[in-house]
Protein backbone atom coordinates (compact mmCIF):
# COMPACT_ATOMS: atom_id res chain seq x y z
CA UNK A 1 0.00 0.00 0.00
CA UNK A 2 1.12 3.54 -0.68
CA UNK A 3 2.38 5.36 2.40
CA UNK A 4 0.12 8.31 1.52
CA UNK A 5 -2.92 6.06 2.05
CA UNK A 6 -1.90 4.90 5.53
CA UNK A 7 -3.85 7.64 7.37
CA UNK A 8 -7.00 6.91 5.33
CA UNK A 9 -6.59 3.18 5.95
CA UNK A 10 -6.12 3.73 9.68
CA UNK A 11 -9.20 5.96 9.90
CA UNK A 12 -11.40 3.49 8.02
CA UNK A 13 -10.00 0.58 10.02
CA UNK A 14 -11.17 2.24 13.25
CA UNK A 15 -14.72 2.50 11.88
CA UNK A 16 -15.01 -0.76 9.91
CA UNK A 17 -13.70 -3.39 12.29
CA UNK A 18 -12.44 -6.61 10.71
CA UNK A 19 -12.67 -5.34 7.12
CA UNK A 20 -8.99 -4.69 6.37
CA UNK A 21 -9.03 -6.57 3.05
CA UNK A 22 -12.09 -4.71 1.82
CA UNK A 23 -10.64 -1.35 2.88
CA UNK A 24 -7.40 -2.04 1.04
CA UNK A 25 -9.26 -3.05 -2.13
CA UNK A 26 -11.49 0.03 -1.94
CA UNK A 27 -8.49 2.35 -1.56
CA UNK A 28 -6.76 0.59 -4.47
CA UNK A 29 -9.81 1.19 -6.66
CA UNK A 30 -9.88 4.83 -5.58
CA UNK A 31 -6.22 5.36 -6.52
CA UNK A 32 -6.63 3.50 -9.83
CA UNK A 33 -9.75 5.49 -10.72
CA UNK A 34 -11.72 2.29 -11.18
CA UNK A 35 -15.10 1.03 -10.09
CA UNK A 36 -15.94 -1.07 -7.07
CA UNK A 37 -19.00 -3.23 -6.40
CA UNK A 38 -19.68 -3.72 -2.70
CA UNK A 39 -21.72 -6.81 -1.87
CA UNK A 40 -22.37 -8.04 1.66
CA UNK A 41 -25.14 -8.62 4.16
CA UNK A 42 -27.19 -5.67 5.47
CA UNK A 43 -25.50 -3.69 8.23
CA UNK A 44 -21.92 -4.63 7.35
CA UNK A 45 -20.61 -1.11 6.55
CA UNK A 46 -20.99 -0.84 2.77
CA UNK A 47 -22.49 2.63 2.90
CA UNK A 48 -19.89 3.81 5.41
CA UNK A 49 -17.08 2.56 3.17
CA UNK A 50 -18.64 4.15 0.08
mmCIF file of the N, C-alpha and C atoms, coordinates in Angstrom:
data_MODEL
# 
_entry.id   MODEL 
# 
loop_
_atom_site.group_PDB 
_atom_site.id 
_atom_site.type_symbol 
_atom_site.label_atom_id 
_atom_site.label_alt_id 
_atom_site.label_comp_id 
_atom_site.label_asym_id 
_atom_site.label_entity_id 
_atom_site.label_seq_id 
_atom_site.pdbx_PDB_ins_code 
_atom_site.Cartn_x 
_atom_site.Cartn_y 
_atom_site.Cartn_z 
_atom_site.occupancy 
_atom_site.B_iso_or_equiv 
_atom_site.pdbx_formal_charge 
_atom_site.auth_seq_id 
_atom_site.auth_comp_id 
_atom_site.auth_asym_id 
_atom_site.auth_atom_id 
_atom_site.pdbx_PDB_model_num 
ATOM 1   N N  . UNK A 1 1  ? 0.841   -1.177 0.000   1.00 0.00 ? 1  UNK A N  1 
ATOM 2   C CA . UNK A 1 1  ? 0.000   0.000  0.000   1.00 0.00 ? 1  UNK A CA 1 
ATOM 3   C C  . UNK A 1 1  ? 0.887   1.242  0.000   1.00 0.00 ? 1  UNK A C  1 
ATOM 4   N N  . UNK A 1 2  ? 0.378   2.283  -0.638  1.00 0.00 ? 2  UNK A N  1 
ATOM 5   C CA . UNK A 1 2  ? 1.118   3.541  -0.679  1.00 0.00 ? 2  UNK A CA 1 
ATOM 6   C C  . UNK A 1 2  ? 1.152   4.186  0.705   1.00 0.00 ? 2  UNK A C  1 
ATOM 7   N N  . UNK A 1 3  ? 2.295   4.731  1.074   1.00 0.00 ? 3  UNK A N  1 
ATOM 8   C CA . UNK A 1 3  ? 2.382   5.364  2.403   1.00 0.00 ? 3  UNK A CA 1 
ATOM 9   C C  . UNK A 1 3  ? 1.399   6.527  2.571   1.00 0.00 ? 3  UNK A C  1 
ATOM 10  N N  . UNK A 1 4  ? 1.052   7.184  1.458   1.00 0.00 ? 4  UNK A N  1 
ATOM 11  C CA . UNK A 1 4  ? 0.115   8.310  1.522   1.00 0.00 ? 4  UNK A CA 1 
ATOM 12  C C  . UNK A 1 4  ? -1.284  7.858  1.940   1.00 0.00 ? 4  UNK A C  1 
ATOM 13  N N  . UNK A 1 5  ? -1.592  6.578  1.721   1.00 0.00 ? 5  UNK A N  1 
ATOM 14  C CA . UNK A 1 5  ? -2.918  6.063  2.048   1.00 0.00 ? 5  UNK A CA 1 
ATOM 15  C C  . UNK A 1 5  ? -3.011  5.526  3.478   1.00 0.00 ? 5  UNK A C  1 
ATOM 16  N N  . UNK A 1 6  ? -1.904  5.457  4.172   1.00 0.00 ? 6  UNK A N  1 
ATOM 17  C CA . UNK A 1 6  ? -1.898  4.901  5.533   1.00 0.00 ? 6  UNK A CA 1 
ATOM 18  C C  . UNK A 1 6  ? -2.846  5.638  6.476   1.00 0.00 ? 6  UNK A C  1 
ATOM 19  N N  . UNK A 1 7  ? -2.894  6.975  6.458   1.00 0.00 ? 7  UNK A N  1 
ATOM 20  C CA . UNK A 1 7  ? -3.851  7.644  7.365   1.00 0.00 ? 7  UNK A CA 1 
ATOM 21  C C  . UNK A 1 7  ? -5.307  7.319  7.019   1.00 0.00 ? 7  UNK A C  1 
ATOM 22  N N  . UNK A 1 8  ? -5.633  7.257  5.741   1.00 0.00 ? 8  UNK A N  1 
ATOM 23  C CA . UNK A 1 8  ? -6.998  6.907  5.331   1.00 0.00 ? 8  UNK A CA 1 
ATOM 24  C C  . UNK A 1 8  ? -7.326  5.478  5.741   1.00 0.00 ? 8  UNK A C  1 
ATOM 25  N N  . UNK A 1 9  ? -6.381  4.575  5.550   1.00 0.00 ? 9  UNK A N  1 
ATOM 26  C CA . UNK A 1 9  ? -6.593  3.176  5.949   1.00 0.00 ? 9  UNK A CA 1 
ATOM 27  C C  . UNK A 1 9  ? -6.818  3.076  7.446   1.00 0.00 ? 9  UNK A C  1 
ATOM 28  N N  . UNK A 1 10 ? -6.001  3.778  8.219   1.00 0.00 ? 10 UNK A N  1 
ATOM 29  C CA . UNK A 1 10 ? -6.120  3.725  9.676   1.00 0.00 ? 10 UNK A CA 1 
ATOM 30  C C  . UNK A 1 10 ? -7.470  4.280  10.143  1.00 0.00 ? 10 UNK A C  1 
ATOM 31  N N  . UNK A 1 11 ? -7.921  5.366  9.519   1.00 0.00 ? 11 UNK A N  1 
ATOM 32  C CA . UNK A 1 11 ? -9.199  5.963  9.902   1.00 0.00 ? 11 UNK A CA 1 
ATOM 33  C C  . UNK A 1 11 ? -10.354 5.020  9.580   1.00 0.00 ? 11 UNK A C  1 
ATOM 34  N N  . UNK A 1 12 ? -10.334 4.425  8.397   1.00 0.00 ? 12 UNK A N  1 
ATOM 35  C CA . UNK A 1 12 ? -11.395 3.492  8.021   1.00 0.00 ? 12 UNK A CA 1 
ATOM 36  C C  . UNK A 1 12 ? -11.348 2.224  8.864   1.00 0.00 ? 12 UNK A C  1 
ATOM 37  N N  . UNK A 1 13 ? -10.151 1.796  9.224   1.00 0.00 ? 13 UNK A N  1 
ATOM 38  C CA . UNK A 1 13 ? -9.998  0.578  10.022  1.00 0.00 ? 13 UNK A CA 1 
ATOM 39  C C  . UNK A 1 13 ? -10.585 0.750  11.424  1.00 0.00 ? 13 UNK A C  1 
ATOM 40  N N  . UNK A 1 14 ? -10.570 1.979  11.936  1.00 0.00 ? 14 UNK A N  1 
ATOM 41  C CA . UNK A 1 14 ? -11.167 2.236  13.252  1.00 0.00 ? 14 UNK A CA 1 
ATOM 42  C C  . UNK A 1 14 ? -12.690 2.175  13.193  1.00 0.00 ? 14 UNK A C  1 
ATOM 43  N N  . UNK A 1 15 ? -13.267 2.469  12.028  1.00 0.00 ? 15 UNK A N  1 
ATOM 44  C CA . UNK A 1 15 ? -14.724 2.496  11.882  1.00 0.00 ? 15 UNK A CA 1 
ATOM 45  C C  . UNK A 1 15 ? -15.258 1.137  11.429  1.00 0.00 ? 15 UNK A C  1 
ATOM 46  N N  . UNK A 1 16 ? -14.571 0.513  10.479  1.00 0.00 ? 16 UNK A N  1 
ATOM 47  C CA . UNK A 1 16 ? -15.010 -0.760 9.912   1.00 0.00 ? 16 UNK A CA 1 
ATOM 48  C C  . UNK A 1 16 ? -14.142 -1.881 10.471  1.00 0.00 ? 16 UNK A C  1 
ATOM 49  N N  . UNK A 1 17 ? -14.501 -2.381 11.605  1.00 0.00 ? 17 UNK A N  1 
ATOM 50  C CA . UNK A 1 17 ? -13.696 -3.393 12.288  1.00 0.00 ? 17 UNK A CA 1 
ATOM 51  C C  . UNK A 1 17 ? -13.727 -4.718 11.537  1.00 0.00 ? 17 UNK A C  1 
ATOM 52  N N  . UNK A 1 18 ? -12.547 -5.298 11.337  1.00 0.00 ? 18 UNK A N  1 
ATOM 53  C CA . UNK A 1 18 ? -12.442 -6.610 10.707  1.00 0.00 ? 18 UNK A CA 1 
ATOM 54  C C  . UNK A 1 18 ? -12.595 -6.603 9.198   1.00 0.00 ? 18 UNK A C  1 
ATOM 55  N N  . UNK A 1 19 ? -12.489 -5.447 8.573   1.00 0.00 ? 19 UNK A N  1 
ATOM 56  C CA . UNK A 1 19 ? -12.669 -5.339 7.119   1.00 0.00 ? 19 UNK A CA 1 
ATOM 57  C C  . UNK A 1 19 ? -11.404 -4.808 6.433   1.00 0.00 ? 19 UNK A C  1 
ATOM 58  N N  . UNK A 1 20 ? -10.232 -5.220 6.908   1.00 0.00 ? 20 UNK A N  1 
ATOM 59  C CA . UNK A 1 20 ? -8.986  -4.695 6.368   1.00 0.00 ? 20 UNK A CA 1 
ATOM 60  C C  . UNK A 1 20 ? -8.818  -4.998 4.874   1.00 0.00 ? 20 UNK A C  1 
ATOM 61  N N  . UNK A 1 21 ? -9.168  -6.215 4.460   1.00 0.00 ? 21 UNK A N  1 
ATOM 62  C CA . UNK A 1 21 ? -9.027  -6.574 3.047   1.00 0.00 ? 21 UNK A CA 1 
ATOM 63  C C  . UNK A 1 21 ? -9.924  -5.713 2.168   1.00 0.00 ? 21 UNK A C  1 
ATOM 64  N N  . UNK A 1 22 ? -11.157 -5.506 2.596   1.00 0.00 ? 22 UNK A N  1 
ATOM 65  C CA . UNK A 1 22 ? -12.091 -4.707 1.821   1.00 0.00 ? 22 UNK A CA 1 
ATOM 66  C C  . UNK A 1 22 ? -11.653 -3.246 1.755   1.00 0.00 ? 22 UNK A C  1 
ATOM 67  N N  . UNK A 1 23 ? -11.123 -2.727 2.856   1.00 0.00 ? 23 UNK A N  1 
ATOM 68  C CA . UNK A 1 23 ? -10.639 -1.348 2.880   1.00 0.00 ? 23 UNK A CA 1 
ATOM 69  C C  . UNK A 1 23 ? -9.479  -1.184 1.910   1.00 0.00 ? 23 UNK A C  1 
ATOM 70  N N  . UNK A 1 24 ? -8.551  -2.127 1.929   1.00 0.00 ? 24 UNK A N  1 
ATOM 71  C CA . UNK A 1 24 ? -7.397  -2.042 1.037   1.00 0.00 ? 24 UNK A CA 1 
ATOM 72  C C  . UNK A 1 24 ? -7.826  -2.101 -0.427  1.00 0.00 ? 24 UNK A C  1 
ATOM 73  N N  . UNK A 1 25 ? -8.769  -2.976 -0.752  1.00 0.00 ? 25 UNK A N  1 
ATOM 74  C CA . UNK A 1 25 ? -9.262  -3.055 -2.126  1.00 0.00 ? 25 UNK A CA 1 
ATOM 75  C C  . UNK A 1 25 ? -9.986  -1.773 -2.536  1.00 0.00 ? 25 UNK A C  1 
ATOM 76  N N  . UNK A 1 26 ? -10.774 -1.206 -1.631  1.00 0.00 ? 26 UNK A N  1 
ATOM 77  C CA . UNK A 1 26 ? -11.491 0.028  -1.937  1.00 0.00 ? 26 UNK A CA 1 
ATOM 78  C C  . UNK A 1 26 ? -10.516 1.187  -2.174  1.00 0.00 ? 26 UNK A C  1 
ATOM 79  N N  . UNK A 1 27 ? -9.489  1.290  -1.364  1.00 0.00 ? 27 UNK A N  1 
ATOM 80  C CA . UNK A 1 27 ? -8.493  2.346  -1.562  1.00 0.00 ? 27 UNK A CA 1 
ATOM 81  C C  . UNK A 1 27 ? -7.714  2.132  -2.862  1.00 0.00 ? 27 UNK A C  1 
ATOM 82  N N  . UNK A 1 28 ? -7.443  0.883  -3.212  1.00 0.00 ? 28 UNK A N  1 
ATOM 83  C CA . UNK A 1 28 ? -6.764  0.585  -4.468  1.00 0.00 ? 28 UNK A CA 1 
ATOM 84  C C  . UNK A 1 28 ? -7.610  1.025  -5.656  1.00 0.00 ? 28 UNK A C  1 
ATOM 85  N N  . UNK A 1 29 ? -8.902  0.759  -5.589  1.00 0.00 ? 29 UNK A N  1 
ATOM 86  C CA . UNK A 1 29 ? -9.812  1.193  -6.657  1.00 0.00 ? 29 UNK A CA 1 
ATOM 87  C C  . UNK A 1 29 ? -9.860  2.708  -6.748  1.00 0.00 ? 29 UNK A C  1 
ATOM 88  N N  . UNK A 1 30 ? -9.851  3.370  -5.605  1.00 0.00 ? 30 UNK A N  1 
ATOM 89  C CA . UNK A 1 30 ? -9.877  4.825  -5.580  1.00 0.00 ? 30 UNK A CA 1 
ATOM 90  C C  . UNK A 1 30 ? -8.636  5.405  -6.265  1.00 0.00 ? 30 UNK A C  1 
ATOM 91  N N  . UNK A 1 31 ? -7.468  4.866  -5.939  1.00 0.00 ? 31 UNK A N  1 
ATOM 92  C CA . UNK A 1 31 ? -6.222  5.355  -6.525  1.00 0.00 ? 31 UNK A CA 1 
ATOM 93  C C  . UNK A 1 31 ? -6.172  5.069  -8.030  1.00 0.00 ? 31 UNK A C  1 
ATOM 94  N N  . UNK A 1 32 ? -6.674  3.897  -8.422  1.00 0.00 ? 32 UNK A N  1 
ATOM 95  C CA . UNK A 1 32 ? -6.632  3.503  -9.830  1.00 0.00 ? 32 UNK A CA 1 
ATOM 96  C C  . UNK A 1 32 ? -7.711  4.199  -10.661 1.00 0.00 ? 32 UNK A C  1 
ATOM 97  N N  . UNK A 1 33 ? -8.671  4.832  -10.002 1.00 0.00 ? 33 UNK A N  1 
ATOM 98  C CA . UNK A 1 33 ? -9.747  5.485  -10.723 1.00 0.00 ? 33 UNK A CA 1 
ATOM 99  C C  . UNK A 1 33 ? -10.750 4.499  -11.294 1.00 0.00 ? 33 UNK A C  1 
ATOM 100 N N  . UNK A 1 34 ? -10.823 3.335  -10.690 1.00 0.00 ? 34 UNK A N  1 
ATOM 101 C CA . UNK A 1 34 ? -11.718 2.290  -11.177 1.00 0.00 ? 34 UNK A CA 1 
ATOM 102 C C  . UNK A 1 34 ? -13.031 2.257  -10.422 1.00 0.00 ? 34 UNK A C  1 
ATOM 103 N N  . UNK A 1 35 ? -13.800 1.234  -10.713 1.00 0.00 ? 35 UNK A N  1 
ATOM 104 C CA . UNK A 1 35 ? -15.102 1.034  -10.088 1.00 0.00 ? 35 UNK A CA 1 
ATOM 105 C C  . UNK A 1 35 ? -15.011 -0.095 -9.071  1.00 0.00 ? 35 UNK A C  1 
ATOM 106 N N  . UNK A 1 36 ? -15.925 -0.074 -8.125  1.00 0.00 ? 36 UNK A N  1 
ATOM 107 C CA . UNK A 1 36 ? -15.944 -1.074 -7.072  1.00 0.00 ? 36 UNK A CA 1 
ATOM 108 C C  . UNK A 1 36 ? -17.389 -1.449 -6.776  1.00 0.00 ? 36 UNK A C  1 
ATOM 109 N N  . UNK A 1 37 ? -17.680 -2.730 -6.772  1.00 0.00 ? 37 UNK A N  1 
ATOM 110 C CA . UNK A 1 37 ? -19.003 -3.232 -6.398  1.00 0.00 ? 37 UNK A CA 1 
ATOM 111 C C  . UNK A 1 37 ? -18.908 -3.820 -4.998  1.00 0.00 ? 37 UNK A C  1 
ATOM 112 N N  . UNK A 1 38 ? -19.673 -3.253 -4.074  1.00 0.00 ? 38 UNK A N  1 
ATOM 113 C CA . UNK A 1 38 ? -19.677 -3.718 -2.696  1.00 0.00 ? 38 UNK A CA 1 
ATOM 114 C C  . UNK A 1 38 ? -20.890 -4.611 -2.473  1.00 0.00 ? 38 UNK A C  1 
ATOM 115 N N  . UNK A 1 39 ? -20.654 -5.869 -2.156  1.00 0.00 ? 39 UNK A N  1 
ATOM 116 C CA . UNK A 1 39 ? -21.724 -6.813 -1.873  1.00 0.00 ? 39 UNK A CA 1 
ATOM 117 C C  . UNK A 1 39 ? -21.471 -7.449 -0.513  1.00 0.00 ? 39 UNK A C  1 
ATOM 118 N N  . UNK A 1 40 ? -22.472 -7.420 0.341   1.00 0.00 ? 40 UNK A N  1 
ATOM 119 C CA . UNK A 1 40 ? -22.373 -8.039 1.660   1.00 0.00 ? 40 UNK A CA 1 
ATOM 120 C C  . UNK A 1 40 ? -23.766 -8.045 2.273   1.00 0.00 ? 40 UNK A C  1 
ATOM 121 N N  . UNK A 1 41 ? -23.878 -8.589 3.444   1.00 0.00 ? 41 UNK A N  1 
ATOM 122 C CA . UNK A 1 41 ? -25.144 -8.620 4.157   1.00 0.00 ? 41 UNK A CA 1 
ATOM 123 C C  . UNK A 1 41 ? -25.504 -7.218 4.646   1.00 0.00 ? 41 UNK A C  1 
ATOM 124 N N  . UNK A 1 42 ? -26.788 -6.970 4.925   1.00 0.00 ? 42 UNK A N  1 
ATOM 125 C CA . UNK A 1 42 ? -27.189 -5.668 5.473   1.00 0.00 ? 42 UNK A CA 1 
ATOM 126 C C  . UNK A 1 42 ? -26.483 -5.383 6.799   1.00 0.00 ? 42 UNK A C  1 
ATOM 127 N N  . UNK A 1 43 ? -26.108 -4.118 6.973   1.00 0.00 ? 43 UNK A N  1 
ATOM 128 C CA . UNK A 1 43 ? -25.502 -3.695 8.232   1.00 0.00 ? 43 UNK A CA 1 
ATOM 129 C C  . UNK A 1 43 ? -24.023 -3.983 8.366   1.00 0.00 ? 43 UNK A C  1 
ATOM 130 N N  . UNK A 1 44 ? -23.336 -4.268 7.267   1.00 0.00 ? 44 UNK A N  1 
ATOM 131 C CA . UNK A 1 44 ? -21.917 -4.635 7.348   1.00 0.00 ? 44 UNK A CA 1 
ATOM 132 C C  . UNK A 1 44 ? -20.965 -3.486 7.012   1.00 0.00 ? 44 UNK A C  1 
ATOM 133 N N  . UNK A 1 45 ? -21.474 -2.271 6.754   1.00 0.00 ? 45 UNK A N  1 
ATOM 134 C CA . UNK A 1 45 ? -20.608 -1.111 6.550   1.00 0.00 ? 45 UNK A CA 1 
ATOM 135 C C  . UNK A 1 45 ? -20.388 -0.708 5.108   1.00 0.00 ? 45 UNK A C  1 
ATOM 136 N N  . UNK A 1 46 ? -21.184 -1.184 4.182   1.00 0.00 ? 46 UNK A N  1 
ATOM 137 C CA . UNK A 1 46 ? -20.988 -0.839 2.770   1.00 0.00 ? 46 UNK A CA 1 
ATOM 138 C C  . UNK A 1 46 ? -21.177 0.660  2.534   1.00 0.00 ? 46 UNK A C  1 
ATOM 139 N N  . UNK A 1 47 ? -22.220 1.217  3.089   1.00 0.00 ? 47 UNK A N  1 
ATOM 140 C CA . UNK A 1 47 ? -22.490 2.633  2.897   1.00 0.00 ? 47 UNK A CA 1 
ATOM 141 C C  . UNK A 1 47 ? -21.412 3.479  3.565   1.00 0.00 ? 47 UNK A C  1 
ATOM 142 N N  . UNK A 1 48 ? -20.959 3.080  4.720   1.00 0.00 ? 48 UNK A N  1 
ATOM 143 C CA . UNK A 1 48 ? -19.890 3.806  5.408   1.00 0.00 ? 48 UNK A CA 1 
ATOM 144 C C  . UNK A 1 48 ? -18.620 3.792  4.588   1.00 0.00 ? 48 UNK A C  1 
ATOM 145 N N  . UNK A 1 49 ? -18.292 2.648  3.987   1.00 0.00 ? 49 UNK A N  1 
ATOM 146 C CA . UNK A 1 49 ? -17.085 2.555  3.173   1.00 0.00 ? 49 UNK A CA 1 
ATOM 147 C C  . UNK A 1 49 ? -17.221 3.373  1.897   1.00 0.00 ? 49 UNK A C  1 
ATOM 148 N N  . UNK A 1 50 ? -18.417 3.382  1.312   1.00 0.00 ? 50 UNK A N  1 
ATOM 149 C CA . UNK A 1 50 ? -18.643 4.152  0.080   1.00 0.00 ? 50 UNK A CA 1 
ATOM 150 C C  . UNK A 1 50 ? -18.519 5.631  0.374   1.00 0.00 ? 50 UNK A C  1 
# 
